[in-house]
Amino acid sequence: MFYEDRDKYHNKFMAELKAKQELESVPICFDQCVTSVAGGHGLSGEEKNCIRECYLKRVGVRDEMNIYFTQK
């Protein structure tokens, strides 16, 4: 019974951290990968792959850190 409140707030805190990490990952990766948006042609395949790889790498590191801290 006492753990229920703690778990509720812990889950809410972890959800907020996850959302913040995911929202901040996209602009960082976009700035690293995209050189110019002028021309109206959209993103090249290399730029799309770079964004995808950067984002997945950042999310993967976050998940590994969560696993590490929960195991401690």
mmCIF file of the N, C-alpha and C atoms, coordinates in Angstrom:
data_MODEL
# 
_entry.id   MODEL 
# 
loop_
_atom_site.group_PDB 
_atom_site.id 
_atom_site.type_symbol 
_atom_site.label_atom_id 
_atom_site.label_alt_id 
_atom_site.label_comp_id 
_atom_site.label_asym_id 
_atom_site.label_entity_id 
_atom_site.label_seq_id 
_atom_site.pdbx_PDB_ins_code 
_atom_site.Cartn_x 
_atom_site.Cartn_y 
_atom_site.Cartn_z 
_atom_site.occupancy 
_atom_site.B_iso_or_equiv 
_atom_site.pdbx_formal_charge 
_atom_site.auth_seq_id 
_atom_site.auth_comp_id 
_atom_site.auth_asym_id 
_atom_site.auth_atom_id 
_atom_site.pdbx_PDB_model_num 
ATOM 1   N N  . MET A 1 1  ? 0.813  -1.186 0.000   1.00 0.00 ? 1  MET A N  1 
ATOM 2   C CA . MET A 1 1  ? 0.000  0.000  0.000   1.00 0.00 ? 1  MET A CA 1 
ATOM 3   C C  . MET A 1 1  ? 0.864  1.259  0.000   1.00 0.00 ? 1  MET A C  1 
ATOM 4   N N  . PHE A 1 2  ? 1.925  1.263  0.767   1.00 0.00 ? 2  PHE A N  1 
ATOM 5   C CA . PHE A 1 2  ? 2.795  2.438  0.807   1.00 0.00 ? 2  PHE A CA 1 
ATOM 6   C C  . PHE A 1 2  ? 3.609  2.591  -0.471  1.00 0.00 ? 2  PHE A C  1 
ATOM 7   N N  . TYR A 1 3  ? 3.840  1.480  -1.163  1.00 0.00 ? 3  TYR A N  1 
ATOM 8   C CA . TYR A 1 3  ? 4.647  1.534  -2.376  1.00 0.00 ? 3  TYR A CA 1 
ATOM 9   C C  . TYR A 1 3  ? 3.876  2.098  -3.555  1.00 0.00 ? 3  TYR A C  1 
ATOM 10  N N  . GLU A 1 4  ? 2.559  2.023  -3.502  1.00 0.00 ? 4  GLU A N  1 
ATOM 11  C CA . GLU A 1 4  ? 1.748  2.451  -4.637  1.00 0.00 ? 4  GLU A CA 1 
ATOM 12  C C  . GLU A 1 4  ? 1.953  3.930  -4.955  1.00 0.00 ? 4  GLU A C  1 
ATOM 13  N N  . ASP A 1 5  ? 1.934  4.792  -3.955  1.00 0.00 ? 5  ASP A N  1 
ATOM 14  C CA . ASP A 1 5  ? 2.137  6.225  -4.188  1.00 0.00 ? 5  ASP A CA 1 
ATOM 15  C C  . ASP A 1 5  ? 3.533  6.494  -4.735  1.00 0.00 ? 5  ASP A C  1 
ATOM 16  N N  . ARG A 1 6  ? 4.524  5.837  -4.163  1.00 0.00 ? 6  ARG A N  1 
ATOM 17  C CA . ARG A 1 6  ? 5.894  6.046  -4.615  1.00 0.00 ? 6  ARG A CA 1 
ATOM 18  C C  . ARG A 1 6  ? 6.049  5.601  -6.063  1.00 0.00 ? 6  ARG A C  1 
ATOM 19  N N  . ASP A 1 7  ? 5.485  4.444  -6.407  1.00 0.00 ? 7  ASP A N  1 
ATOM 20  C CA . ASP A 1 7  ? 5.575  3.953  -7.777  1.00 0.00 ? 7  ASP A CA 1 
ATOM 21  C C  . ASP A 1 7  ? 4.871  4.883  -8.747  1.00 0.00 ? 7  ASP A C  1 
ATOM 22  N N  . LYS A 1 8  ? 3.744  5.429  -8.355  1.00 0.00 ? 8  LYS A N  1 
ATOM 23  C CA . LYS A 1 8  ? 3.000  6.340  -9.221  1.00 0.00 ? 8  LYS A CA 1 
ATOM 24  C C  . LYS A 1 8  ? 3.848  7.571  -9.549  1.00 0.00 ? 8  LYS A C  1 
ATOM 25  N N  . TYR A 1 9  ? 4.466  8.162  -8.546  1.00 0.00 ? 9  TYR A N  1 
ATOM 26  C CA . TYR A 1 9  ? 5.285  9.352  -8.777  1.00 0.00 ? 9  TYR A CA 1 
ATOM 27  C C  . TYR A 1 9  ? 6.574  9.017  -9.510  1.00 0.00 ? 9  TYR A C  1 
ATOM 28  N N  . HIS A 1 10 ? 7.126  7.849  -9.248  1.00 0.00 ? 10 HIS A N  1 
ATOM 29  C CA . HIS A 1 10 ? 8.324  7.417  -9.963  1.00 0.00 ? 10 HIS A CA 1 
ATOM 30  C C  . HIS A 1 10 ? 8.026  7.225  -11.442 1.00 0.00 ? 10 HIS A C  1 
ATOM 31  N N  . ASN A 1 11 ? 6.914  6.564  -11.749 1.00 0.00 ? 11 ASN A N  1 
ATOM 32  C CA . ASN A 1 11 ? 6.526  6.351  -13.147 1.00 0.00 ? 11 ASN A CA 1 
ATOM 33  C C  . ASN A 1 11 ? 6.263  7.672  -13.859 1.00 0.00 ? 11 ASN A C  1 
ATOM 34  N N  . LYS A 1 12 ? 5.617  8.606  -13.175 1.00 0.00 ? 12 LYS A N  1 
ATOM 35  C CA . LYS A 1 12 ? 5.351  9.918  -13.769 1.00 0.00 ? 12 LYS A CA 1 
ATOM 36  C C  . LYS A 1 12 ? 6.663  10.649 -14.040 1.00 0.00 ? 12 LYS A C  1 
ATOM 37  N N  . PHE A 1 13 ? 7.592  10.602 -13.095 1.00 0.00 ? 13 PHE A N  1 
ATOM 38  C CA . PHE A 1 13 ? 8.885  11.255 -13.262 1.00 0.00 ? 13 PHE A CA 1 
ATOM 39  C C  . PHE A 1 13 ? 9.670  10.639 -14.418 1.00 0.00 ? 13 PHE A C  1 
ATOM 40  N N  . MET A 1 14 ? 9.663  9.313  -14.523 1.00 0.00 ? 14 MET A N  1 
ATOM 41  C CA . MET A 1 14 ? 10.382 8.643  -15.602 1.00 0.00 ? 14 MET A CA 1 
ATOM 42  C C  . MET A 1 14 ? 9.752  8.956  -16.964 1.00 0.00 ? 14 MET A C  1 
ATOM 43  N N  . ALA A 1 15 ? 8.439  9.072  -17.017 1.00 0.00 ? 15 ALA A N  1 
ATOM 44  C CA . ALA A 1 15 ? 7.767  9.422  -18.271 1.00 0.00 ? 15 ALA A CA 1 
ATOM 45  C C  . ALA A 1 15 ? 8.131  10.837 -18.707 1.00 0.00 ? 15 ALA A C  1 
ATOM 46  N N  . GLU A 1 16 ? 8.220  11.753 -17.744 1.00 0.00 ? 16 GLU A N  1 
ATOM 47  C CA . GLU A 1 16 ? 8.619  13.121 -18.070 1.00 0.00 ? 16 GLU A CA 1 
ATOM 48  C C  . GLU A 1 16 ? 10.059 13.166 -18.573 1.00 0.00 ? 16 GLU A C  1 
ATOM 49  N N  . LEU A 1 17 ? 10.942 12.409 -17.942 1.00 0.00 ? 17 LEU A N  1 
ATOM 50  C CA . LEU A 1 17 ? 12.333 12.363 -18.394 1.00 0.00 ? 17 LEU A CA 1 
ATOM 51  C C  . LEU A 1 17 ? 12.438 11.786 -19.798 1.00 0.00 ? 17 LEU A C  1 
ATOM 52  N N  . LYS A 1 18 ? 11.685 10.738 -20.067 1.00 0.00 ? 18 LYS A N  1 
ATOM 53  C CA . LYS A 1 18 ? 11.712 10.110 -21.393 1.00 0.00 ? 18 LYS A CA 1 
ATOM 54  C C  . LYS A 1 18 ? 11.209 11.084 -22.459 1.00 0.00 ? 18 LYS A C  1 
ATOM 55  N N  . ALA A 1 19 ? 10.118 11.777 -22.181 1.00 0.00 ? 19 ALA A N  1 
ATOM 56  C CA . ALA A 1 19 ? 9.574  12.740 -23.138 1.00 0.00 ? 19 ALA A CA 1 
ATOM 57  C C  . ALA A 1 19 ? 10.560 13.874 -23.389 1.00 0.00 ? 19 ALA A C  1 
ATOM 58  N N  . LYS A 1 20 ? 11.184 14.369 -22.333 1.00 0.00 ? 20 LYS A N  1 
ATOM 59  C CA . LYS A 1 20 ? 12.158 15.449 -22.480 1.00 0.00 ? 20 LYS A CA 1 
ATOM 60  C C  . LYS A 1 20 ? 13.344 14.995 -23.319 1.00 0.00 ? 20 LYS A C  1 
ATOM 61  N N  . GLN A 1 21 ? 13.844 13.798 -23.077 1.00 0.00 ? 21 GLN A N  1 
ATOM 62  C CA . GLN A 1 21 ? 14.975 13.277 -23.830 1.00 0.00 ? 21 GLN A CA 1 
ATOM 63  C C  . GLN A 1 21 ? 14.637 13.126 -25.307 1.00 0.00 ? 21 GLN A C  1 
ATOM 64  N N  . GLU A 1 22 ? 13.453 12.598 -25.591 1.00 0.00 ? 22 GLU A N  1 
ATOM 65  C CA . GLU A 1 22 ? 13.070 12.387 -26.980 1.00 0.00 ? 22 GLU A CA 1 
ATOM 66  C C  . GLU A 1 22 ? 12.842 13.704 -27.708 1.00 0.00 ? 22 GLU A C  1 
ATOM 67  N N  . LEU A 1 23 ? 12.255 14.685 -27.036 1.00 0.00 ? 23 LEU A N  1 
ATOM 68  C CA . LEU A 1 23 ? 12.032 15.977 -27.682 1.00 0.00 ? 23 LEU A CA 1 
ATOM 69  C C  . LEU A 1 23 ? 13.335 16.719 -27.925 1.00 0.00 ? 23 LEU A C  1 
ATOM 70  N N  . GLU A 1 24 ? 14.282 16.591 -27.016 1.00 0.00 ? 24 GLU A N  1 
ATOM 71  C CA . GLU A 1 24 ? 15.554 17.290 -27.183 1.00 0.00 ? 24 GLU A CA 1 
ATOM 72  C C  . GLU A 1 24 ? 16.476 16.581 -28.150 1.00 0.00 ? 24 GLU A C  1 
ATOM 73  N N  . SER A 1 25 ? 16.267 15.309 -28.420 1.00 0.00 ? 25 SER A N  1 
ATOM 74  C CA . SER A 1 25 ? 17.133 14.565 -29.326 1.00 0.00 ? 25 SER A CA 1 
ATOM 75  C C  . SER A 1 25 ? 16.941 14.999 -30.766 1.00 0.00 ? 25 SER A C  1 
ATOM 76  N N  . VAL A 1 26 ? 15.713 15.290 -31.143 1.00 0.00 ? 26 VAL A N  1 
ATOM 77  C CA . VAL A 1 26 ? 15.434 15.606 -32.543 1.00 0.00 ? 26 VAL A CA 1 
ATOM 78  C C  . VAL A 1 26 ? 16.141 16.887 -32.997 1.00 0.00 ? 26 VAL A C  1 
ATOM 79  N N  . PRO A 1 27 ? 16.058 18.017 -32.286 1.00 0.00 ? 27 PRO A N  1 
ATOM 80  C CA . PRO A 1 27 ? 16.761 19.211 -32.748 1.00 0.00 ? 27 PRO A CA 1 
ATOM 81  C C  . PRO A 1 27 ? 18.281 19.049 -32.764 1.00 0.00 ? 27 PRO A C  1 
ATOM 82  N N  . ILE A 1 28 ? 18.842 18.346 -31.787 1.00 0.00 ? 28 ILE A N  1 
ATOM 83  C CA . ILE A 1 28 ? 20.295 18.142 -31.768 1.00 0.00 ? 28 ILE A CA 1 
ATOM 84  C C  . ILE A 1 28 ? 20.720 17.353 -32.994 1.00 0.00 ? 28 ILE A C  1 
ATOM 85  N N  . CYS A 1 29 ? 20.027 16.286 -33.284 1.00 0.00 ? 29 CYS A N  1 
ATOM 86  C CA . CYS A 1 29 ? 20.383 15.460 -34.431 1.00 0.00 ? 29 CYS A CA 1 
ATOM 87  C C  . CYS A 1 29 ? 20.142 16.205 -35.744 1.00 0.00 ? 29 CYS A C  1 
ATOM 88  N N  . PHE A 1 30 ? 19.087 16.987 -35.802 1.00 0.00 ? 30 PHE A N  1 
ATOM 89  C CA . PHE A 1 30 ? 18.806 17.739 -37.016 1.00 0.00 ? 30 PHE A CA 1 
ATOM 90  C C  . PHE A 1 30 ? 19.929 18.733 -37.289 1.00 0.00 ? 30 PHE A C  1 
ATOM 91  N N  . ASP A 1 31 ? 20.381 19.442 -36.253 1.00 0.00 ? 31 ASP A N  1 
ATOM 92  C CA . ASP A 1 31 ? 21.450 20.421 -36.425 1.00 0.00 ? 31 ASP A CA 1 
ATOM 93  C C  . ASP A 1 31 ? 22.765 19.764 -36.822 1.00 0.00 ? 31 ASP A C  1 
ATOM 94  N N  . GLN A 1 32 ? 23.020 18.560 -36.334 1.00 0.00 ? 32 GLN A N  1 
ATOM 95  C CA . GLN A 1 32 ? 24.263 17.866 -36.666 1.00 0.00 ? 32 GLN A CA 1 
ATOM 96  C C  . GLN A 1 32 ? 24.259 17.331 -38.090 1.00 0.00 ? 32 GLN A C  1 
ATOM 97  N N  . CYS A 1 33 ? 23.110 16.930 -38.580 1.00 0.00 ? 33 CYS A N  1 
ATOM 98  C CA . CYS A 1 33 ? 23.048 16.197 -39.845 1.00 0.00 ? 33 CYS A CA 1 
ATOM 99  C C  . CYS A 1 33 ? 22.674 17.046 -41.055 1.00 0.00 ? 33 CYS A C  1 
ATOM 100 N N  . VAL A 1 34 ? 21.867 18.061 -40.866 1.00 0.00 ? 34 VAL A N  1 
ATOM 101 C CA . VAL A 1 34 ? 21.355 18.827 -42.003 1.00 0.00 ? 34 VAL A CA 1 
ATOM 102 C C  . VAL A 1 34 ? 22.178 20.092 -42.176 1.00 0.00 ? 34 VAL A C  1 
ATOM 103 N N  . THR A 1 35 ? 22.700 20.267 -43.380 1.00 0.00 ? 35 THR A N  1 
ATOM 104 C CA . THR A 1 35 ? 23.535 21.444 -43.650 1.00 0.00 ? 35 THR A CA 1 
ATOM 105 C C  . THR A 1 35 ? 22.710 22.610 -44.166 1.00 0.00 ? 35 THR A C  1 
ATOM 106 N N  . SER A 1 36 ? 21.729 22.334 -45.029 1.00 0.00 ? 36 SER A N  1 
ATOM 107 C CA . SER A 1 36 ? 20.937 23.414 -45.602 1.00 0.00 ? 36 SER A CA 1 
ATOM 108 C C  . SER A 1 36 ? 19.537 22.907 -45.921 1.00 0.00 ? 36 SER A C  1 
ATOM 109 N N  . VAL A 1 37 ? 18.553 23.756 -45.668 1.00 0.00 ? 37 VAL A N  1 
ATOM 110 C CA . VAL A 1 37 ? 17.172 23.411 -46.010 1.00 0.00 ? 37 VAL A CA 1 
ATOM 111 C C  . VAL A 1 37 ? 16.679 24.252 -47.182 1.00 0.00 ? 37 VAL A C  1 
ATOM 112 N N  . ALA A 1 38 ? 17.558 25.037 -47.751 1.00 0.00 ? 38 ALA A N  1 
ATOM 113 C CA . ALA A 1 38 ? 17.181 25.876 -48.894 1.00 0.00 ? 38 ALA A CA 1 
ATOM 114 C C  . ALA A 1 38 ? 17.024 25.003 -50.133 1.00 0.00 ? 38 ALA A C  1 
ATOM 115 N N  . GLY A 1 39 ? 16.201 25.419 -51.027 1.00 0.00 ? 39 GLY A N  1 
ATOM 116 C CA . GLY A 1 39 ? 16.027 24.715 -52.286 1.00 0.00 ? 39 GLY A CA 1 
ATOM 117 C C  . GLY A 1 39 ? 14.733 23.952 -52.375 1.00 0.00 ? 39 GLY A C  1 
ATOM 118 N N  . GLY A 1 40 ? 14.119 23.633 -51.286 1.00 0.00 ? 40 GLY A N  1 
ATOM 119 C CA . GLY A 1 40 ? 12.822 22.978 -51.308 1.00 0.00 ? 40 GLY A CA 1 
ATOM 120 C C  . GLY A 1 40 ? 12.842 21.544 -51.802 1.00 0.00 ? 40 GLY A C  1 
ATOM 121 N N  . HIS A 1 41 ? 14.001 20.892 -51.840 1.00 0.00 ? 41 HIS A N  1 
ATOM 122 C CA . HIS A 1 41 ? 14.075 19.512 -52.327 1.00 0.00 ? 41 HIS A CA 1 
ATOM 123 C C  . HIS A 1 41 ? 13.853 18.492 -51.221 1.00 0.00 ? 41 HIS A C  1 
ATOM 124 N N  . GLY A 1 42 ? 13.795 18.937 -49.993 1.00 0.00 ? 42 GLY A N  1 
ATOM 125 C CA . GLY A 1 42 ? 13.664 18.006 -48.881 1.00 0.00 ? 42 GLY A CA 1 
ATOM 126 C C  . GLY A 1 42 ? 15.024 17.505 -48.446 1.00 0.00 ? 42 GLY A C  1 
ATOM 127 N N  . LEU A 1 43 ? 15.027 16.542 -47.585 1.00 0.00 ? 43 LEU A N  1 
ATOM 128 C CA . LEU A 1 43 ? 16.278 15.994 -47.072 1.00 0.00 ? 43 LEU A CA 1 
ATOM 129 C C  . LEU A 1 43 ? 16.794 14.897 -47.989 1.00 0.00 ? 43 LEU A C  1 
ATOM 130 N N  . SER A 1 44 ? 18.105 14.835 -48.108 1.00 0.00 ? 44 SER A N  1 
ATOM 131 C CA . SER A 1 44 ? 18.704 13.766 -48.901 1.00 0.00 ? 44 SER A CA 1 
ATOM 132 C C  . SER A 1 44 ? 18.674 12.474 -48.103 1.00 0.00 ? 44 SER A C  1 
ATOM 133 N N  . GLY A 1 45 ? 18.970 11.379 -48.758 1.00 0.00 ? 45 GLY A N  1 
ATOM 134 C CA . GLY A 1 45 ? 19.002 10.092 -48.078 1.00 0.00 ? 45 GLY A CA 1 
ATOM 135 C C  . GLY A 1 45 ? 20.063 10.042 -47.002 1.00 0.00 ? 45 GLY A C  1 
ATOM 136 N N  . GLU A 1 46 ? 21.207 10.664 -47.261 1.00 0.00 ? 46 GLU A N  1 
ATOM 137 C CA . GLU A 1 46 ? 22.285 10.684 -46.273 1.00 0.00 ? 46 GLU A CA 1 
ATOM 138 C C  . GLU A 1 46 ? 21.861 11.455 -45.022 1.00 0.00 ? 46 GLU A C  1 
ATOM 139 N N  . GLU A 1 47 ? 21.189 12.570 -45.229 1.00 0.00 ? 47 GLU A N  1 
ATOM 140 C CA . GLU A 1 47 ? 20.728 13.364 -44.085 1.00 0.00 ? 47 GLU A CA 1 
ATOM 141 C C  . GLU A 1 47 ? 19.676 12.607 -43.272 1.00 0.00 ? 47 GLU A C  1 
ATOM 142 N N  . LYS A 1 48 ? 18.758 11.940 -43.946 1.00 0.00 ? 48 LYS A N  1 
ATOM 143 C CA . LYS A 1 48 ? 17.739 11.156 -43.247 1.00 0.00 ? 48 LYS A CA 1 
ATOM 144 C C  . LYS A 1 48 ? 18.378 10.026 -42.444 1.00 0.00 ? 48 LYS A C  1 
ATOM 145 N N  . ASN A 1 49 ? 19.334 9.330  -43.043 1.00 0.00 ? 49 ASN A N  1 
ATOM 146 C CA . ASN A 1 49 ? 20.014 8.250  -42.334 1.00 0.00 ? 49 ASN A CA 1 
ATOM 147 C C  . ASN A 1 49 ? 20.800 8.773  -41.149 1.00 0.00 ? 49 ASN A C  1 
ATOM 148 N N  . CYS A 1 50 ? 21.426 9.933  -41.301 1.00 0.00 ? 50 CYS A N  1 
ATOM 149 C CA . CYS A 1 50 ? 22.191 10.535 -40.218 1.00 0.00 ? 50 CYS A CA 1 
ATOM 150 C C  . CYS A 1 50 ? 21.268 10.879 -39.051 1.00 0.00 ? 50 CYS A C  1 
ATOM 151 N N  . ILE A 1 51 ? 20.127 11.479 -39.335 1.00 0.00 ? 51 ILE A N  1 
ATOM 152 C CA . ILE A 1 51 ? 19.166 11.832 -38.283 1.00 0.00 ? 51 ILE A CA 1 
ATOM 153 C C  . ILE A 1 51 ? 18.659 10.569 -37.590 1.00 0.00 ? 51 ILE A C  1 
ATOM 154 N N  . ARG A 1 52 ? 18.319 9.565  -38.372 1.00 0.00 ? 52 ARG A N  1 
ATOM 155 C CA . ARG A 1 52 ? 17.810 8.309  -37.809 1.00 0.00 ? 52 ARG A CA 1 
ATOM 156 C C  . ARG A 1 52 ? 18.865 7.664  -36.906 1.00 0.00 ? 52 ARG A C  1 
ATOM 157 N N  . GLU A 1 53 ? 20.107 7.595  -37.388 1.00 0.00 ? 53 GLU A N  1 
ATOM 158 C CA . GLU A 1 53 ? 21.175 6.977  -36.606 1.00 0.00 ? 53 GLU A CA 1 
ATOM 159 C C  . GLU A 1 53 ? 21.464 7.768  -35.333 1.00 0.00 ? 53 GLU A C  1 
ATOM 160 N N  . CYS A 1 54 ? 21.525 9.084  -35.437 1.00 0.00 ? 54 CYS A N  1 
ATOM 161 C CA . CYS A 1 54 ? 21.791 9.936  -34.281 1.00 0.00 ? 54 CYS A CA 1 
ATOM 162 C C  . CYS A 1 54 ? 20.693 9.784  -33.245 1.00 0.00 ? 54 CYS A C  1 
ATOM 163 N N  . TYR A 1 55 ? 19.449 9.828  -33.677 1.00 0.00 ? 55 TYR A N  1 
ATOM 164 C CA . TYR A 1 55 ? 18.319 9.735  -32.752 1.00 0.00 ? 55 TYR A CA 1 
ATOM 165 C C  . TYR A 1 55 ? 18.290 8.382  -32.061 1.00 0.00 ? 55 TYR A C  1 
ATOM 166 N N  . LEU A 1 56 ? 18.440 7.307  -32.841 1.00 0.00 ? 56 LEU A N  1 
ATOM 167 C CA . LEU A 1 56 ? 18.395 5.974  -32.250 1.00 0.00 ? 56 LEU A CA 1 
ATOM 168 C C  . LEU A 1 56 ? 19.566 5.738  -31.308 1.00 0.00 ? 56 LEU A C  1 
ATOM 169 N N  . LYS A 1 57 ? 20.710 6.319  -31.625 1.00 0.00 ? 57 LYS A N  1 
ATOM 170 C CA . LYS A 1 57 ? 21.871 6.190  -30.749 1.00 0.00 ? 57 LYS A CA 1 
ATOM 171 C C  . LYS A 1 57 ? 21.606 6.890  -29.421 1.00 0.00 ? 57 LYS A C  1 
ATOM 172 N N  . ARG A 1 58 ? 21.022 8.076  -29.460 1.00 0.00 ? 58 ARG A N  1 
ATOM 173 C CA . ARG A 1 58 ? 20.739 8.818  -28.234 1.00 0.00 ? 58 ARG A CA 1 
ATOM 174 C C  . ARG A 1 58 ? 19.682 8.097  -27.390 1.00 0.00 ? 58 ARG A C  1 
ATOM 175 N N  . VAL A 1 59 ? 18.651 7.580  -28.033 1.00 0.00 ? 59 VAL A N  1 
ATOM 176 C CA . VAL A 1 59 ? 17.609 6.866  -27.305 1.00 0.00 ? 59 VAL A CA 1 
ATOM 177 C C  . VAL A 1 59 ? 18.167 5.563  -26.742 1.00 0.00 ? 59 VAL A C  1 
ATOM 178 N N  . GLY A 1 60 ? 19.037 4.883  -27.504 1.00 0.00 ? 60 GLY A N  1 
ATOM 179 C CA . GLY A 1 60 ? 19.643 3.644  -27.026 1.00 0.00 ? 60 GLY A CA 1 
ATOM 180 C C  . GLY A 1 60 ? 20.522 3.872  -25.809 1.00 0.00 ? 60 GLY A C  1 
ATOM 181 N N  . VAL A 1 61 ? 21.286 4.951  -25.809 1.00 0.00 ? 61 VAL A N  1 
ATOM 182 C CA . VAL A 1 61 ? 22.132 5.266  -24.655 1.00 0.00 ? 61 VAL A CA 1 
ATOM 183 C C  . VAL A 1 61 ? 21.267 5.554  -23.443 1.00 0.00 ? 61 VAL A C  1 
ATOM 184 N N  . ARG A 1 62 ? 20.177 6.265  -23.637 1.00 0.00 ? 62 ARG A N  1 
ATOM 185 C CA . ARG A 1 62 ? 19.270 6.546  -22.527 1.00 0.00 ? 62 ARG A CA 1 
ATOM 186 C C  . ARG A 1 62 ? 18.717 5.254  -21.936 1.00 0.00 ? 62 ARG A C  1 
ATOM 187 N N  . ASP A 1 63 ? 18.315 4.325  -22.810 1.00 0.00 ? 63 ASP A N  1 
ATOM 188 C CA . ASP A 1 63 ? 17.766 3.061  -22.322 1.00 0.00 ? 63 ASP A CA 1 
ATOM 189 C C  . ASP A 1 63 ? 18.820 2.245  -21.581 1.00 0.00 ? 63 ASP A C  1 
ATOM 190 N N  . GLU A 1 64 ? 20.053 2.254  -22.080 1.00 0.00 ? 64 GLU A N  1 
ATOM 191 C CA . GLU A 1 64 ? 21.126 1.530  -21.406 1.00 0.00 ? 64 GLU A CA 1 
ATOM 192 C C  . GLU A 1 64 ? 21.411 2.135  -20.033 1.00 0.00 ? 64 GLU A C  1 
ATOM 193 N N  . MET A 1 65 ? 21.365 3.454  -19.930 1.00 0.00 ? 65 MET A N  1 
ATOM 194 C CA . MET A 1 65 ? 21.588 4.097  -18.642 1.00 0.00 ? 65 MET A CA 1 
ATOM 195 C C  . MET A 1 65 ? 20.466 3.750  -17.662 1.00 0.00 ? 65 MET A C  1 
ATOM 196 N N  . ASN A 1 66 ? 19.229 3.708  -18.153 1.00 0.00 ? 66 ASN A N  1 
ATOM 197 C CA . ASN A 1 66 ? 18.105 3.329  -17.289 1.00 0.00 ? 66 ASN A CA 1 
ATOM 198 C C  . ASN A 1 66 ? 18.274 1.911  -16.759 1.00 0.00 ? 66 ASN A C  1 
ATOM 199 N N  . ILE A 1 67 ? 18.691 1.008  -17.637 1.00 0.00 ? 67 ILE A N  1 
ATOM 200 C CA . ILE A 1 67 ? 18.915 -0.378 -17.217 1.00 0.00 ? 67 ILE A CA 1 
ATOM 201 C C  . ILE A 1 67 ? 20.037 -0.443 -16.191 1.00 0.00 ? 67 ILE A C  1 
ATOM 202 N N  . TYR A 1 68 ? 21.103 0.292  -16.442 1.00 0.00 ? 68 TYR A N  1 
ATOM 203 C CA . TYR A 1 68 ? 22.236 0.312  -15.514 1.00 0.00 ? 68 TYR A CA 1 
ATOM 204 C C  . TYR A 1 68 ? 21.820 0.794  -14.136 1.00 0.00 ? 68 TYR A C  1 
ATOM 205 N N  . PHE A 1 69 ? 21.059 1.894  -14.084 1.00 0.00 ? 69 PHE A N  1 
ATOM 206 C CA . PHE A 1 69 ? 20.670 2.447  -12.800 1.00 0.00 ? 69 PHE A CA 1 
ATOM 207 C C  . PHE A 1 69 ? 19.652 1.589  -12.062 1.00 0.00 ? 69 PHE A C  1 
ATOM 208 N N  . THR A 1 70 ? 18.782 0.901  -12.810 1.00 0.00 ? 70 THR A N  1 
ATOM 209 C CA . THR A 1 70 ? 17.818 0.051  -12.135 1.00 0.00 ? 70 THR A CA 1 
ATOM 210 C C  . THR A 1 70 ? 18.463 -1.212 -11.589 1.00 0.00 ? 70 THR A C  1 
ATOM 211 N N  . GLN A 1 71 ? 19.574 -1.639 -12.181 1.00 0.00 ? 71 GLN A N  1 
ATOM 212 C CA . GLN A 1 71 ? 20.268 -2.824 -11.696 1.00 0.00 ? 71 GLN A CA 1 
ATOM 213 C C  . GLN A 1 71 ? 21.090 -2.534 -10.454 1.00 0.00 ? 71 GLN A C  1 
ATOM 214 N N  . LYS A 1 72 ? 21.463 -1.274 -10.244 1.00 0.00 ? 72 LYS A N  1 
ATOM 215 C CA . LYS A 1 72 ? 22.283 -0.922 -9.081  1.00 0.00 ? 72 LYS A CA 1 
ATOM 216 C C  . LYS A 1 72 ? 21.509 -0.979 -7.815  1.00 0.00 ? 72 LYS A C  1 
# 
